[in-house]
């Protein structure tokens, strides 16, 4: 149960990171600081999202 909740939290954090990367991409300029932010948010978002999904899928429900 705890693993599934942690997986959901990681997935939500990944989605938030990807949304922040997309917002910076749409609103930002072309300076190096903005490019670093986009790469940082997108990489962390992808890692959190897929690790959360993998954790949710690998956790089995036990019959009560």
N, C-alpha and C positions, 0 to 999 in steps of 0.2 A: 504494500500500500504506500509506504513512504517513497519507494523508488518511483512509482507512478506519479506521485505528486511532485517530486523533484524533476521528473521528466517534463511535466506540464510547465513548471516554472522555467526550466531551461528553454523550452519551445517558445514560451511567451517572450522571454528576454531576447531570443533570436529574432523573433518577428519585430520587436521594438528596434533592435539594432539595424535590421534591414530597412525599416521605415525611416529611421534617422539618416541612413546612408542615402536613401532615395531623396529625402528632403534636402540634404546638403547638395546633392547632385543637381537638383532642379533649381535651387535658390542661390547657389554659390558661384563664385567667379572661377578664374583659372589659376589662382596663386597656389604655391606649393603647400601652404597650410591647409587649404580646402581639400586638395587631392589626398593629403595624408589622412584627414578626417574621414573622407569617403572610403578609402581603403581599410582603415581601422574599423569603422563601423560595419562595413560589409563583411570583412573576414570574421570578426567576432560574431556577427549575426548569423552567418552561415554555420560556423562551428557550433554555436549554442543551439541553433535550430535543429541541425541534423543529429547532434548528440542527444537532444531531448526526444526527438522522434524515435531514435534507436533505443533509448531507455524505455520509452513507453511500449514499443513493440516487443521488446525482449522480456518484459515483466509479465508473468502469467498471473491470472486471477485464481485465488484459491476458493474453493467452495466453503461456505461458512457452516 
